[in-house]
């Protein structure tokens, strides 16, 4: 079976990236560079050894590799370099707008100040304008930390709320339901911040967690969340309320061989605003263009379906209607003028 789109089409299609963890973009080359800069012994001496350390087969084993790797991030310059490294790759994938997750508790818990993290990342989002990409930040709570830790993190973050646009929820979902953080979501919304949260695939109590997010907490997007197809009533709710769902095929493939492609197709058919993103691309083998191509190739998606996924990414982003219209017109122009005979 031949893919309905080329790899070049997937890469050059104008798109928004709404589900990418900046800590998950730490490539082996940059990890080694920062370790050397900060005189940190990471136990790996070359690129091959770093790559071999990226071994995991479930969420727990992934997190066991993911969090220790962050030790190389020490200074404002480190966080700036991390973000700029990602943003340059995003530009190559024709990402026009990006909303980047960051996990302050993963850094403050090891003695790095919130100010160091936010200032380094924010400076990169400002400088990204020179690359012709619009970048914003989303602060995530680590759900396997205590609610008191989340409370303190939000308290510390609010003085900097001009530097990020929303809050999210990520990390180990097991026995950490969304309602654990109800107060933080409520306070964040009261302070004018947007709301999203992870509902990872095939988790214990997945449908109940998605229900809490949609009907009680009132998030605008659900990250992953494709298990919603198990409840037709919730699917109808999501479609009616234009809730965004950010699916990440390559990271999904580490848990589900079918990368949740069938669920994405079903959600598209139901009018749900599902879109495609890269999650932790340094760890799961591909940036956003690779993710578009992977799902299109495996499930023979039509060009129209792929374009709808990209359009959904703009429509469920947290930018003005005017910005959305500009990017969607750019998308439509690309599709109209693209040379489908090019390699």
C-alpha positions in Angstrom: 0.0 0.0 0.0 1.4 3.4 -1.0 0.9 6.4 1.3 -1.5 8.9 0.1 0.9 11.7 0.9 4.7 12.0 0.6 7.1 12.6 3.4 7.9 16.0 2.0 4.1 16.9 2.0 3.9 15.8 5.6 6.9 17.9 6.5 6.1 21.1 4.6 2.3 21.2 5.4 1.7 24.3 7.5 0.7 23.2 11.0 0.5 24.1 14.7 2.2 22.0 17.3 0.2 21.8 20.5 1.7 18.8 22.3 5.4 18.8 22.7 7.3 18.6 25.9 10.4 20.8 25.7 12.3 18.4 28.0 11.4 15.7 25.5 13.3 17.5 22.8 16.7 17.0 24.4 18.7 15.4 21.7 21.8 13.3 22.5 24.1 15.9 21.0 22.7 18.7 23.1 22.7 16.5 26.2 26.4 15.8 25.8 27.1 19.5 25.1 25.3 20.7 28.3 26.8 18.0 30.4 30.3 19.2 29.4 29.4 22.8 29.9 28.1 22.2 33.4 30.7 19.6 34.4 28.1 16.8 34.9 29.0 13.2 34.7 26.0 11.6 33.0 27.7 8.2 32.6 27.8 8.4 28.8 30.7 9.6 26.8 29.4 9.7 23.2 26.3 10.0 21.1 25.9 6.2 20.7 26.0 5.7 24.5 23.4 8.4 25.0 21.1 6.8 22.4 21.5 3.3 24.0 20.3 4.8 27.3 17.0 5.8 25.6 15.5 2.3 26.2 12.0 1.8 27.6 8.8 -0.2 26.9 6.2 1.5 29.1 5.5 4.9 30.7 7.3 4.0 34.0 10.5 2.9 32.2 10.4 5.9 29.9 10.1 8.3 32.9 13.0 6.6 34.6 15.2 7.7 31.6 13.4 11.0 30.9 13.8 12.7 34.3 17.4 11.9 35.1 18.4 13.3 31.6 17.2 16.7 32.8 20.2 17.0 35.2 22.2 18.7 32.4 19.7 21.6 32.4 21.2 24.0 35.0 21.2 27.6 33.8 19.0 30.0 31.9 21.3 29.6 28.9 20.7 25.8 29.0 16.9 26.2 28.9 17.3 28.8 26.1 19.5 26.5 24.1 17.1 23.6 24.6 14.1 25.6 23.3 16.0 27.1 20.4 17.2 23.7 19.4 13.6 22.5 19.2 12.3 25.6 17.5 14.8 25.3 14.7 13.6 21.8 14.0 10.0 23.0 14.2 10.7 25.5 11.5 12.1 22.7 9.3 8.7 21.0 9.8 6.9 24.2 8.8 5.3 24.6 12.3 3.8 28.0 12.1 2.6 28.2 15.7 3.7 26.2 18.7 2.5 25.9 22.3 5.3 24.3 24.3 4.9 22.3 27.5 7.4 22.7 30.3 7.6 21.0 33.7 8.9 23.4 36.3 8.6 20.9 39.2 11.1 18.6 37.4 13.6 21.4 37.8 12.6 23.1 41.0 12.7 19.8 42.8 16.4 19.5 42.0 17.3 23.0 43.0 16.8 25.0 39.8 14.7 28.2 40.3 11.4 28.7 38.5 12.8 32.0 37.3 15.7 30.3 35.7 13.4 27.9 33.8 10.8 30.4 32.6 13.3 33.1 31.7 15.4 30.8 29.5 12.4 29.3 27.7 10.6 32.6 27.3 13.6 34.3 25.8 13.7 31.6 23.2 10.1 32.1 22.3 10.8 35.8 21.8 13.8 35.2 19.6 11.9 32.6 17.6 10.1 35.4 15.9 13.3 35.9 13.9 12.8 32.4 12.6 9.2 33.2 11.5 7.6 30.9 14.1 5.1 32.0 16.7 5.9 30.3 20.0 4.1 30.2 23.4 4.6 28.3 26.7 2.2 26.0 28.7 3.2 25.2 32.3 2.4 21.7 33.3 1.8 20.2 36.8 3.4 16.8 37.4 0.5 14.7 38.5 2.7 12.2 40.5 3.8 15.1 42.7 1.5 16.2 45.6 -1.3 18.7 45.2 0.6 20.9 47.7 3.5 20.9 45.3 1.1 22.0 42.5 -0.3 24.7 44.7 3.1 26.1 45.4 4.1 25.9 41.8 1.1 27.8 40.6 1.7 30.4 43.4 5.3 30.8 42.2 4.3 30.9 38.6 1.5 33.5 38.6 3.9 36.6 38.9 5.2 35.4 35.5 1.9 34.7 33.9 2.7 37.2 31.1 5.3 34.6 29.9 3.0 31.6 29.5 -0.6 31.2 28.2 -2.0 28.1 30.0 -1.5 25.2 32.3 -1.5 21.5 31.7 -1.2 18.2 33.5 1.3 15.4 32.7 3.5 12.5 34.0 2.3 9.3 35.6 -1.5 9.2 35.5 -1.9 6.0 37.6 -3.8 6.8 40.8 -3.4 10.5 39.9 -6.8 11.6 38.6 -7.5 15.1 37.2 -9.6 16.0 40.2 -6.6 15.9 42.4 -5.7 19.2 40.8 -9.2 20.8 40.6 -8.2 23.8 42.8 -5.1 24.6 40.7 -7.1 24.4 37.4 -9.8 26.7 38.9 -7.3 29.2 40.1 -5.4 29.2 36.8 -8.6 29.8 34.9 -9.5 32.6 37.3 -6.2 34.2 36.4 -7.0 34.1 32.7 -4.9 31.0 31.8 -6.1 28.4 29.3 -6.5 24.8 30.4 -5.4 21.4 29.0 -4.5 18.1 30.5 -3.1 14.7 29.6 -5.4 11.7 29.5 -2.8 9.1 28.4 -3.9 6.1 26.3 -5.2 2.9 27.9 -4.8 4.1 31.5 -6.7 2.8 34.5 -10.0 4.7 34.8 -9.3 6.5 31.5 -12.9 7.3 30.6 -13.7 8.7 34.1 -10.6 10.9 33.9 -11.7 12.2 30.5 -15.2 12.9 31.9 -13.7 14.8 34.8 -11.6 16.9 32.4 -14.5 17.7 30.1 -17.5 18.0 32.4 -16.1 19.2 35.7 -12.8 20.9 35.1 -13.7 22.3 31.7 -10.4 21.9 29.8 -10.3 23.3 26.3 -8.0 20.5 25.0 -7.2 16.9 26.0 -3.7 15.7 25.3 -3.8 12.1 23.9 -7.3 11.3 25.1 -8.3 9.0 22.2 -9.8 6.5 24.6 -12.8 8.8 24.5 -14.1 6.7 21.6 -15.2 4.1 24.3 -18.0 6.5 25.3 -20.1 7.8 22.4 -21.8 10.3 24.7 -18.5 11.9 25.6 -17.5 11.9 21.9 -20.7 13.9 21.1 -19.9 16.3 23.9 -16.4 16.8 22.7 -17.5 17.5 19.1 -20.3 19.8 20.2 -17.9 21.9 22.4 -15.0 21.9 19.9 -12.6 20.3 22.4 -9.2 19.7 20.9 -7.5 16.3 21.1 -3.7 16.1 20.5 -2.7 12.7 19.4 1.0 11.6 19.1 1.4 8.5 16.8 5.0 7.7 17.3 4.9 7.9 21.1 1.6 6.0 21.0 3.3 3.2 19.1 5.5 2.4 22.1 2.3 1.4 24.0 0.0 0.4 21.2 1.2 -1.1 17.9 -1.7 0.6 16.1 -0.6 4.0 17.4 -4.3 4.8 18.1 -4.8 5.5 14.4 -8.2 3.9 14.2 -9.3 6.1 17.1 -8.0 9.2 15.3 -9.9 8.2 12.2 -13.1 7.6 14.2 -12.8 11.0 15.9 -12.3 12.7 12.6 -15.4 11.0 11.2 -17.4 12.3 14.3 -16.3 15.8 13.8 -14.0 15.9 16.8 -11.1 18.4 16.5 -8.2 15.9 16.7 -4.8 16.8 15.5 -1.2 15.3 15.3 1.9 16.2 17.3 5.3 14.9 18.4 5.1 14.6 22.2 8.8 13.8 23.1 10.4 13.6 19.7 14.0 13.1 20.9 12.9 9.9 22.6 10.3 8.5 20.2 12.1 8.8 16.9 10.5 11.7 15.1 9.4 15.3 15.0 5.9 16.4 13.9 6.3 15.8 10.2 7.4 12.3 10.9 4.3 11.8 13.0 2.0 13.0 10.2 3.6 10.7 7.8 3.6 7.7 10.1 -0.1 7.8 10.7 -0.9 8.6 7.1 1.3 5.8 5.8 0.0 3.1 8.3 -3.6 3.9 7.8 -3.6 5.2 4.2 -5.2 8.5 5.2 -6.5 10.6 2.4 -4.9 14.0 1.7 -8.1 15.5 2.8 -7.9 13.8 6.2 -4.3 14.9 6.7 -5.2 18.5 5.8 -8.1 18.4 8.3 -5.7 17.3 11.0 -3.5 20.3 10.3 -6.5 22.6 10.1 -7.7 21.3 13.5 -4.3 22.1 15.0 -4.8 25.8 14.2 -8.5 25.8 15.1 -7.8 24.4 18.6 -4.8 26.5 19.3 -4.9 29.4 21.8 -4.5 32.3 19.3 -6.9 34.9 18.0 -9.4 34.2 15.3 -7.5 36.6 13.1 -4.3 34.6 13.5 -6.1 31.3 12.9 -7.6 32.7 9.7 -4.2 33.8 8.5 -2.6 30.4 9.1 -5.5 28.4 7.7 -5.4 30.5 4.5 -1.7 29.7 4.3 -2.5 26.0 4.7 -5.2 26.2 2.0 -2.8 28.0 -0.4 -0.1 25.4 0.3 -2.5 22.5 -0.6 -3.7 24.3 -3.7 -0.2 25.0 -5.1 1.8 22.0 -3.9 3.5 20.0 -6.7 2.4 16.4 -5.9 5.0 15.1 -8.4 7.9 16.4 -6.3 9.8 14.0 -4.2 
